[in-house]
């Protein structure tokens, strides 16, 4: 499998349209070639490309900032001497000053296939700025490690945010290159756009289901995205950021598990199996203990549930991470009716709304969890039509 960056560097005909033009890179720590050279270094070394600027998304080009709403400043790259503009600092959209530094921007971001992962929204903001300023956008495409499956309710009008770029479900099942095509169509953007496609990519082929296991090294695209299995879980476990439960930050398996000092993980698993066993296919739930070194419940022993998506029990097409995590919330609410589950703070600059609702793009999931009379069928009745609608909406924009 050849990623977009590797094809651009290997095929002179793809680079021909860049000759004589100023080029920028939007990248992060996982923006690397097959031999693990960072894309910035590889592009500077390419004689056909004049790299004049770079941009970093949330967590920055270095990927050094752990949590949400930790901002990165603009800087000058100490090796190449080009400006590196932050799109997660004083601004989250490219400004007129930064847009004046290039003619074509190459977007080389490893995504996780989840609406809330902010690189999706950053792509939209770049497309909108490029349309306004007459710039060109190329996506050097990379696999979606969560694959093609679709899951979750579609973001409702009025719930747009930095973690909700538009009316899509939590797990969208597209690559960034494909997502750019949908953005341009949905938002009616007049922008020059090109995708350097992945070669040899089949998102439905095991064992990696689009991710080239044993062929490409996994590099963290953000500090708490340490492996493929986290990426598979993420469309569910990201909801933990809107709760008082630990998502495993400060442990060695962030966003693959959830827990707290005051729950009984074994009892929660048993209750999940009682409430909706049909939602638990394709993975294995295991009770365990974590002692977070930072973030929620730091220094406290937490009874926890790990969602295992590695090994022979993993079924890519049966696994439903959004429902698994929703069921975890429902089980805790069933066992501990007065549990203080939902956090209340400004999540990703969305003020006056509960984070769990911002994350889901509506109050639907939270209200279902809190309704003692609601069962799995009630959430399915809302989510299934949304999922089916998205499968049709995205179809014209799929490349692979």
PLY file of the C-alpha trace (Angstrom):
ply
format ascii 1.0
element vertex 400
property float x
property float y
property float z
element edge 399
property int vertex1
property int vertex2
end_header
0.00 0.00 0.00
1.34 3.43 -0.95
0.06 6.50 0.89
-0.45 9.81 -0.89
2.81 11.35 0.32
4.83 8.38 -0.96
3.15 8.51 -4.37
3.77 12.25 -4.66
7.46 11.78 -3.93
7.83 8.74 -6.20
5.85 9.88 -9.26
7.20 13.00 -11.04
4.02 13.39 -13.08
2.06 14.02 -9.87
4.48 16.80 -8.90
4.44 18.49 -12.30
1.55 20.80 -11.32
3.53 22.05 -8.31
6.57 23.31 -10.23
7.08 27.05 -9.91
4.47 27.34 -7.18
4.77 27.99 -3.46
3.74 24.94 -1.44
2.60 24.60 2.18
2.17 21.46 4.30
-0.55 20.80 6.87
0.87 18.01 8.98
1.52 16.49 12.40
3.80 13.82 13.92
2.23 11.00 11.88
2.93 12.85 8.62
5.72 10.50 7.64
6.79 8.60 4.55
7.10 4.82 4.36
10.67 5.02 5.66
9.54 7.28 8.57
11.00 10.50 7.17
8.77 13.38 8.23
6.83 14.77 5.28
8.26 18.25 5.84
11.82 16.96 5.54
10.93 14.84 2.51
9.20 17.71 0.70
12.07 20.13 1.39
14.50 17.54 0.01
12.47 17.14 -3.19
13.96 19.45 -5.88
10.59 19.88 -7.63
8.87 21.35 -4.57
9.30 24.80 -3.06
8.04 24.44 0.51
7.39 27.92 1.88
5.19 27.31 4.94
3.67 24.70 7.20
0.57 24.43 9.35
-0.12 22.35 12.45
-3.61 21.22 13.62
-4.70 20.47 17.20
-1.77 19.13 19.27
0.60 20.95 16.89
3.14 19.78 14.35
5.08 18.24 17.26
2.08 16.53 18.88
3.32 17.52 22.30
0.18 18.94 23.97
-1.90 16.33 25.75
-5.41 17.64 26.23
-8.23 19.58 24.59
-8.00 23.39 24.52
-4.21 23.36 25.02
-3.10 25.79 22.32
0.01 25.83 20.13
1.81 29.01 19.11
3.15 29.93 15.68
6.87 29.31 15.26
9.68 29.14 12.75
10.93 25.65 11.95
14.48 25.56 13.36
15.81 23.27 10.64
14.23 24.61 7.47
13.55 28.19 8.52
9.99 28.27 7.24
7.02 29.60 9.24
4.84 27.01 10.99
1.36 28.42 11.62
-0.86 27.02 14.35
-4.47 26.20 13.50
-5.15 25.49 17.17
-4.01 28.60 18.97
-5.04 32.21 18.53
-6.92 31.05 15.42
-8.41 27.78 14.23
-8.86 28.96 10.65
-6.02 30.06 8.37
-5.68 33.86 8.42
-5.04 36.21 5.54
-1.39 36.54 6.56
-0.74 32.79 6.59
-2.76 32.24 3.41
-0.40 34.63 1.63
2.57 32.29 2.11
1.58 29.62 -0.43
-0.28 28.79 -3.63
-1.02 25.12 -2.93
-1.45 23.46 0.46
-0.76 19.74 0.87
-2.87 18.16 3.62
-1.04 15.11 4.99
-2.92 14.20 8.17
-3.48 10.72 9.59
-7.13 10.75 10.65
-9.02 8.31 12.92
-12.31 8.15 11.01
-14.37 9.89 13.68
-16.31 13.15 13.29
-15.05 14.53 16.60
-11.36 14.13 15.71
-10.68 17.76 14.93
-8.49 17.20 11.86
-11.76 16.72 9.95
-12.97 20.19 10.91
-9.54 21.69 10.20
-9.75 20.29 6.67
-13.11 22.05 6.20
-11.72 25.34 7.51
-8.74 25.09 5.14
-11.05 24.37 2.19
-13.23 27.36 3.08
-10.21 29.68 3.40
-8.74 28.37 0.13
-12.05 29.00 -1.65
-12.07 32.57 -0.35
-8.44 33.30 -1.23
-8.19 31.38 -4.51
-5.73 28.79 -3.22
-5.48 25.12 -4.15
-5.86 22.20 -1.72
-4.38 18.75 -2.24
-5.06 15.91 0.20
-2.25 13.37 0.31
-4.60 10.60 1.33
-4.08 8.11 4.13
-6.17 5.11 5.27
-9.06 5.42 7.68
-7.99 2.99 10.43
-11.59 2.59 11.61
-12.59 1.38 8.14
-15.85 1.75 6.24
-18.52 1.00 8.92
-20.86 3.84 9.84
-22.27 4.43 13.32
-24.00 7.08 15.41
-26.68 9.70 15.09
-26.15 12.52 12.61
-25.21 15.92 14.04
-28.34 18.06 14.35
-28.65 21.67 13.07
-27.38 24.18 15.60
-24.87 21.74 17.10
-22.02 22.54 14.74
-18.69 23.02 16.55
-14.98 22.37 16.21
-15.82 18.70 16.87
-18.86 18.80 14.60
-18.08 20.14 11.14
-21.39 19.15 9.59
-24.28 16.67 9.48
-22.38 13.40 9.66
-22.45 10.55 12.18
-19.75 9.88 14.76
-18.10 7.11 12.72
-18.17 8.33 9.11
-16.18 5.62 7.32
-14.33 7.92 4.88
-10.74 8.94 4.26
-9.83 12.63 4.52
-9.56 12.78 0.74
-13.11 11.51 0.41
-14.32 13.77 3.21
-12.97 16.79 1.33
-15.08 15.84 -1.67
-18.20 15.69 0.53
-17.38 19.03 2.19
-17.03 20.73 -1.20
-20.35 19.32 -2.37
-22.28 19.86 0.87
-21.05 23.41 1.54
-20.99 24.36 -2.17
-17.34 25.45 -2.09
-15.69 26.78 -5.23
-12.16 25.56 -4.63
-9.45 23.84 -6.64
-9.15 20.41 -5.00
-7.16 17.29 -5.72
-6.68 13.97 -3.94
-3.44 12.03 -4.33
-5.01 8.64 -3.83
-3.71 5.71 -1.80
-2.45 2.89 -3.99
-3.52 -0.65 -3.06
-6.08 0.42 -0.47
-9.03 -1.87 0.28
-10.83 -0.65 3.41
-12.80 -3.89 3.71
-9.81 -6.27 3.61
-8.58 -7.95 6.77
-6.70 -8.22 8.97
-6.22 -4.44 9.13
-9.43 -3.46 7.29
-7.70 -0.68 5.44
-4.79 -0.20 7.81
-1.68 -1.98 6.46
-0.79 -4.12 9.47
2.82 -5.35 9.43
3.46 -3.05 6.46
3.38 0.46 7.94
4.46 1.66 11.37
1.77 3.32 13.50
2.79 6.84 14.56
0.62 8.67 17.09
-1.31 11.38 15.21
-2.11 12.85 18.64
-0.66 12.04 22.08
-3.45 9.67 23.16
-3.81 7.80 19.86
-1.14 5.15 20.44
-2.28 2.26 18.24
-4.77 0.85 15.76
-6.95 -0.59 18.51
-7.53 2.80 20.09
-8.60 4.04 16.64
-11.16 1.23 16.42
-12.58 2.08 19.86
-12.43 5.84 19.48
-15.87 6.51 17.98
-17.25 5.26 21.30
-14.61 6.02 23.88
-14.25 9.65 22.82
-17.63 10.22 24.50
-15.88 9.61 27.84
-14.39 13.09 27.50
-17.85 14.40 28.32
-18.15 12.29 31.48
-16.59 11.98 34.92
-15.28 8.52 34.00
-11.62 8.10 33.12
-10.95 7.37 29.45
-7.54 6.05 30.42
-5.54 9.26 30.00
-2.62 8.90 32.34
-2.57 5.13 31.75
-0.86 3.08 29.04
-4.10 2.33 27.12
-5.89 5.67 26.66
-9.29 5.60 24.94
-9.42 1.81 24.94
-11.04 1.61 28.37
-13.21 3.42 30.90
-13.41 3.37 34.67
-13.65 5.18 37.99
-12.81 4.56 41.65
-16.49 4.20 42.60
-17.83 1.65 40.09
-17.63 -2.15 39.98
-16.36 -3.00 36.50
-17.50 -6.64 36.64
-21.00 -5.58 37.62
-21.04 -3.01 34.80
-20.06 -5.65 32.23
-22.75 -8.01 33.52
-25.34 -5.25 33.29
-24.23 -4.36 29.75
-24.67 -7.99 28.75
-28.14 -8.03 30.32
-29.32 -4.78 28.74
-28.21 -5.24 25.12
-26.09 -8.30 24.33
-26.77 -7.68 20.62
-24.59 -4.55 20.78
-21.52 -6.33 22.12
-20.45 -8.34 19.09
-16.98 -8.22 17.62
-15.06 -7.28 20.77
-14.22 -8.58 24.23
-14.88 -6.65 27.44
-12.42 -7.30 30.26
-12.46 -5.86 33.76
-9.13 -4.42 34.86
-7.56 -1.80 37.11
-5.78 1.43 36.22
-4.05 4.08 38.31
-4.06 7.26 36.16
-0.92 9.33 36.62
-2.66 12.49 35.41
-6.06 13.78 34.24
-9.31 12.43 35.72
-8.93 10.41 38.96
-5.16 10.92 38.95
-3.55 8.84 41.69
-6.74 6.88 42.38
-7.19 3.19 41.65
-9.99 2.84 39.08
-12.08 -0.25 38.45
-12.20 -0.28 34.66
-13.45 -2.02 31.52
-11.12 -2.48 28.55
-12.71 -2.86 25.11
-10.48 -5.30 23.24
-10.45 -5.11 19.44
-7.27 -7.08 18.87
-6.99 -10.85 18.54
-9.21 -13.50 16.95
-12.39 -12.30 18.71
-12.39 -9.02 16.78
-15.08 -8.84 14.09
-14.70 -5.62 12.14
-18.24 -5.59 10.76
-19.95 -6.63 14.00
-18.11 -4.22 16.31
-20.15 -1.13 17.24
-17.96 1.14 19.41
-20.51 3.95 19.75
-23.17 1.54 21.00
-20.73 -0.32 23.27
-19.78 2.89 25.04
-23.38 4.13 25.16
-24.28 0.82 26.77
-21.53 1.31 29.34
-23.14 4.61 30.33
-26.58 2.99 30.43
-25.33 0.17 32.66
-23.75 2.63 35.10
-26.96 4.66 35.18
-28.92 1.44 35.83
-26.63 0.27 38.64
-26.04 3.71 40.17
-29.09 5.88 39.31
-27.69 9.01 40.96
-24.17 8.67 39.56
-22.64 12.06 38.66
-21.90 11.02 35.09
-21.92 14.14 32.91
-19.17 16.78 33.10
-20.05 20.45 32.66
-17.29 22.67 31.25
-16.60 24.51 27.95
-15.70 21.65 25.62
-13.72 22.67 22.53
-14.87 26.28 22.82
-18.58 25.34 22.86
-19.95 27.37 25.77
-23.28 26.83 27.49
-23.74 23.23 26.31
-22.95 19.95 28.04
-19.82 18.37 26.56
-21.55 15.01 26.01
-24.11 16.79 23.81
-21.44 18.72 21.90
-19.57 15.46 21.31
-22.68 13.71 19.98
-24.00 16.68 18.05
-27.30 16.64 19.97
-28.73 15.65 23.38
-30.17 12.41 21.94
-27.67 9.99 23.47
-27.55 11.65 26.90
-31.34 11.75 27.14
-31.50 8.06 26.19
-28.97 7.16 28.90
-30.85 9.16 31.54
-34.30 7.81 30.62
-34.81 4.77 32.85
-37.59 3.53 30.58
-35.57 3.69 27.34
-34.02 0.52 25.96
-31.61 -0.39 23.17
-34.37 -0.44 20.61
-35.22 3.19 21.32
-31.70 4.38 20.48
-31.55 2.10 17.44
-34.83 3.60 16.21
-33.09 6.98 15.91
-29.60 5.88 14.94
-30.34 3.22 12.31
-32.13 5.59 9.89
-29.36 8.17 10.36
-26.70 5.59 9.60
-28.52 4.33 6.51
-28.97 7.90 5.27
-25.27 8.66 5.68
-24.26 5.53 3.74
-26.24 6.91 0.79
-25.07 10.52 1.28
-21.39 9.59 1.22
-21.64 7.10 -1.67
-20.91 9.55 -4.56
-17.81 10.83 -2.78
-16.08 7.50 -2.12
-12.86 6.90 -4.03
-11.91 3.38 -2.91
0 1
1 2
2 3
3 4
4 5
5 6
6 7
7 8
8 9
9 10
10 11
11 12
12 13
13 14
14 15
15 16
16 17
17 18
18 19
19 20
20 21
21 22
22 23
23 24
24 25
25 26
26 27
27 28
28 29
29 30
30 31
31 32
32 33
33 34
34 35
35 36
36 37
37 38
38 39
39 40
40 41
41 42
42 43
43 44
44 45
45 46
46 47
47 48
48 49
49 50
50 51
51 52
52 53
53 54
54 55
55 56
56 57
57 58
58 59
59 60
60 61
61 62
62 63
63 64
64 65
65 66
66 67
67 68
68 69
69 70
70 71
71 72
72 73
73 74
74 75
75 76
76 77
77 78
78 79
79 80
80 81
81 82
82 83
83 84
84 85
85 86
86 87
87 88
88 89
89 90
90 91
91 92
92 93
93 94
94 95
95 96
96 97
97 98
98 99
99 100
100 101
101 102
102 103
103 104
104 105
105 106
106 107
107 108
108 109
109 110
110 111
111 112
112 113
113 114
114 115
115 116
116 117
117 118
118 119
119 120
120 121
121 122
122 123
123 124
124 125
125 126
126 127
127 128
128 129
129 130
130 131
131 132
132 133
133 134
134 135
135 136
136 137
137 138
138 139
139 140
140 141
141 142
142 143
143 144
144 145
145 146
146 147
147 148
148 149
149 150
150 151
151 152
152 153
153 154
154 155
155 156
156 157
157 158
158 159
159 160
160 161
161 162
162 163
163 164
164 165
165 166
166 167
167 168
168 169
169 170
170 171
171 172
172 173
173 174
174 175
175 176
176 177
177 178
178 179
179 180
180 181
181 182
182 183
183 184
184 185
185 186
186 187
187 188
188 189
189 190
190 191
191 192
192 193
193 194
194 195
195 196
196 197
197 198
198 199
199 200
200 201
201 202
202 203
203 204
204 205
205 206
206 207
207 208
208 209
209 210
210 211
211 212
212 213
213 214
214 215
215 216
216 217
217 218
218 219
219 220
220 221
221 222
222 223
223 224
224 225
225 226
226 227
227 228
228 229
229 230
230 231
231 232
232 233
233 234
234 235
235 236
236 237
237 238
238 239
239 240
240 241
241 242
242 243
243 244
244 245
245 246
246 247
247 248
248 249
249 250
250 251
251 252
252 253
253 254
254 255
255 256
256 257
257 258
258 259
259 260
260 261
261 262
262 263
263 264
264 265
265 266
266 267
267 268
268 269
269 270
270 271
271 272
272 273
273 274
274 275
275 276
276 277
277 278
278 279
279 280
280 281
281 282
282 283
283 284
284 285
285 286
286 287
287 288
288 289
289 290
290 291
291 292
292 293
293 294
294 295
295 296
296 297
297 298
298 299
299 300
300 301
301 302
302 303
303 304
304 305
305 306
306 307
307 308
308 309
309 310
310 311
311 312
312 313
313 314
314 315
315 316
316 317
317 318
318 319
319 320
320 321
321 322
322 323
323 324
324 325
325 326
326 327
327 328
328 329
329 330
330 331
331 332
332 333
333 334
334 335
335 336
336 337
337 338
338 339
339 340
340 341
341 342
342 343
343 344
344 345
345 346
346 347
347 348
348 349
349 350
350 351
351 352
352 353
353 354
354 355
355 356
356 357
357 358
358 359
359 360
360 361
361 362
362 363
363 364
364 365
365 366
366 367
367 368
368 369
369 370
370 371
371 372
372 373
373 374
374 375
375 376
376 377
377 378
378 379
379 380
380 381
381 382
382 383
383 384
384 385
385 386
386 387
387 388
388 389
389 390
390 391
391 392
392 393
393 394
394 395
395 396
396 397
397 398
398 399
